[in-house]
Amino acid sequence: MPDLLHRLFGTHVADPASNHWDRGHFASKCVRCGRHMIRLPGLPWRVGRAD
């Protein structure tokens, strides 16, 4: 249940160890749930993929 609540309402935190550059975005994974995260330089992290 805590994982479901995290996916719906939680704050996703990018894992610094898995940060890499992918198709013009910084890419990482959430420390807690492992979901893919992306961000453009100067913007905050968001859940998603650089497609």
SEMI-963169 format. One record per atom (N, C-alpha, C): residue number from 0; residue in three letters; atom name; x, y, z. Coordinates in steps of 0.2 Angstrom, whole numbers, plus 2048, in hexadecimal, padded with zeros to 3 digits. Layout:
<rs>
NUM / ALA / CA / X / Y / Z
...
</rs>
This chain:
<rs>
0 / MET / N / 804 / 7FA / 800
0 / MET / CA / 800 / 800 / 800
0 / MET / C / 804 / 806 / 800
1 / PRO / N / 80A / 807 / 804
1 / PRO / CA / 80E / 80D / 804
1 / PRO / C / 811 / 80E / 7FD
2 / ASP / N / 812 / 809 / 7F9
2 / ASP / CA / 815 / 80A / 7F2
2 / ASP / C / 810 / 80D / 7EE
3 / LEU / N / 80A / 80B / 7EE
3 / LEU / CA / 804 / 80D / 7EA
3 / LEU / C / 803 / 815 / 7EC
4 / LEU / N / 803 / 816 / 7F2
4 / LEU / CA / 802 / 81D / 7F4
4 / LEU / C / 808 / 822 / 7F2
5 / HIS / N / 80E / 81F / 7F2
5 / HIS / CA / 814 / 823 / 7EF
5 / HIS / C / 813 / 824 / 7E8
6 / ARG / N / 811 / 81F / 7E4
6 / ARG / CA / 810 / 820 / 7DD
6 / ARG / C / 80B / 825 / 7DB
7 / LEU / N / 806 / 825 / 7DF
7 / LEU / CA / 800 / 82A / 7DE
7 / LEU / C / 801 / 831 / 7E0
8 / PHE / N / 804 / 832 / 7E6
8 / PHE / CA / 805 / 838 / 7EA
8 / PHE / C / 80C / 83A / 7EC
9 / GLY / N / 810 / 835 / 7EC
9 / GLY / CA / 817 / 836 / 7EF
9 / GLY / C / 81B / 83B / 7EB
10 / THR / N / 820 / 83D / 7EE
10 / THR / CA / 825 / 841 / 7EB
10 / THR / C / 82B / 83D / 7E8
11 / HIS / N / 82C / 83C / 7E2
11 / HIS / CA / 831 / 838 / 7DF
11 / HIS / C / 838 / 83C / 7E0
12 / VAL / N / 83D / 838 / 7E2
12 / VAL / CA / 844 / 83B / 7E3
12 / VAL / C / 848 / 837 / 7DE
13 / ALA / N / 84C / 83B / 7DA
13 / ALA / CA / 850 / 838 / 7D5
13 / ALA / C / 856 / 835 / 7D9
14 / ASP / N / 859 / 82F / 7D7
14 / ASP / CA / 85E / 82C / 7D9
14 / ASP / C / 865 / 82E / 7D6
15 / PRO / N / 869 / 832 / 7DA
15 / PRO / CA / 86F / 835 / 7D7
15 / PRO / C / 874 / 830 / 7D4
16 / ALA / N / 874 / 82A / 7D6
16 / ALA / CA / 878 / 824 / 7D4
16 / ALA / C / 876 / 822 / 7CD
17 / SER / N / 870 / 823 / 7CB
17 / SER / CA / 86E / 821 / 7C4
17 / SER / C / 86C / 826 / 7BF
18 / ASN / N / 86E / 82D / 7C1
18 / ASN / CA / 86E / 832 / 7BC
18 / ASN / C / 872 / 831 / 7B6
19 / HIS / N / 86F / 832 / 7B0
19 / HIS / CA / 872 / 832 / 7AA
19 / HIS / C / 86F / 837 / 7A5
20 / TRP / N / 872 / 838 / 79F
20 / TRP / CA / 870 / 83C / 79A
20 / TRP / C / 86C / 838 / 795
21 / ASP / N / 866 / 839 / 793
21 / ASP / CA / 862 / 835 / 78E
21 / ASP / C / 85E / 83A / 78A
22 / ARG / N / 860 / 83A / 783
22 / ARG / CA / 85C / 83E / 77E
22 / ARG / C / 85A / 845 / 780
23 / GLY / N / 85F / 848 / 783
23 / GLY / CA / 85E / 84F / 784
23 / GLY / C / 85B / 851 / 78B
24 / HIS / N / 85B / 84C / 78F
24 / HIS / CA / 858 / 84C / 796
24 / HIS / C / 85D / 849 / 79B
25 / PHE / N / 85C / 84B / 7A1
25 / PHE / CA / 85F / 847 / 7A6
25 / PHE / C / 85A / 842 / 7A8
26 / ALA / N / 85D / 83C / 7A9
26 / ALA / CA / 858 / 836 / 7AB
26 / ALA / C / 85B / 833 / 7B1
27 / SER / N / 856 / 830 / 7B5
27 / SER / CA / 858 / 82D / 7BB
27 / SER / C / 852 / 828 / 7BD
28 / LYS / N / 852 / 825 / 7C3
28 / LYS / CA / 84C / 821 / 7C6
28 / LYS / C / 84B / 824 / 7CD
29 / CYS / N / 845 / 823 / 7CF
29 / CYS / CA / 843 / 825 / 7D5
29 / CYS / C / 846 / 820 / 7DA
30 / VAL / N / 848 / 823 / 7E0
30 / VAL / CA / 84C / 81F / 7E5
30 / VAL / C / 847 / 81A / 7E8
31 / ARG / N / 841 / 81C / 7E9
31 / ARG / CA / 83C / 818 / 7ED
31 / ARG / C / 839 / 812 / 7E8
32 / CYS / N / 836 / 814 / 7E2
32 / CYS / CA / 832 / 810 / 7DE
32 / CYS / C / 835 / 80E / 7D8
33 / GLY / N / 83B / 811 / 7D6
33 / GLY / CA / 83E / 80F / 7D0
33 / GLY / C / 83B / 811 / 7C9
34 / ARG / N / 836 / 816 / 7CA
34 / ARG / CA / 833 / 818 / 7C3
34 / ARG / C / 838 / 81D / 7C0
35 / HIS / N / 838 / 81D / 7B9
35 / HIS / CA / 83C / 821 / 7B6
35 / HIS / C / 83B / 829 / 7B7
36 / MET / N / 840 / 82D / 7B7
36 / MET / CA / 83F / 834 / 7B8
36 / MET / C / 843 / 838 / 7B3
37 / ILE / N / 841 / 83E / 7B1
37 / ILE / CA / 845 / 842 / 7AC
37 / ILE / C / 845 / 849 / 7AE
38 / ARG / N / 84A / 84D / 7AC
38 / ARG / CA / 849 / 854 / 7AD
38 / ARG / C / 84D / 857 / 7A7
39 / LEU / N / 84B / 85D / 7A5
39 / LEU / CA / 84F / 861 / 7A1
39 / LEU / C / 854 / 866 / 7A6
40 / PRO / N / 85A / 868 / 7A3
40 / PRO / CA / 85E / 86C / 7A7
40 / PRO / C / 85A / 872 / 7AA
41 / GLY / N / 85B / 873 / 7B0
41 / GLY / CA / 858 / 879 / 7B3
41 / GLY / C / 850 / 878 / 7B6
42 / LEU / N / 84D / 872 / 7B4
42 / LEU / CA / 847 / 871 / 7B6
42 / LEU / C / 846 / 86B / 7BB
43 / PRO / N / 841 / 86B / 7BF
43 / PRO / CA / 841 / 865 / 7C4
43 / PRO / C / 840 / 85E / 7C1
44 / TRP / N / 841 / 859 / 7C5
44 / TRP / CA / 840 / 852 / 7C3
44 / TRP / C / 839 / 851 / 7C2
45 / ARG / N / 837 / 84D / 7BD
45 / ARG / CA / 830 / 84A / 7BD
45 / ARG / C / 830 / 843 / 7BA
46 / VAL / N / 82B / 83F / 7BC
46 / VAL / CA / 82A / 838 / 7BA
46 / VAL / C / 829 / 838 / 7B3
47 / GLY / N / 82C / 833 / 7AF
47 / GLY / CA / 82B / 832 / 7A8
47 / GLY / C / 831 / 830 / 7A5
48 / ARG / N / 831 / 82F / 79E
48 / ARG / CA / 837 / 82D / 79A
48 / ARG / C / 838 / 833 / 795
49 / ALA / N / 83E / 833 / 793
49 / ALA / CA / 840 / 838 / 78D
49 / ALA / C / 83F / 834 / 787
50 / ASP / N / 838 / 834 / 785
50 / ASP / CA / 836 / 831 / 77E
50 / ASP / C / 835 / 836 / 779
</rs>
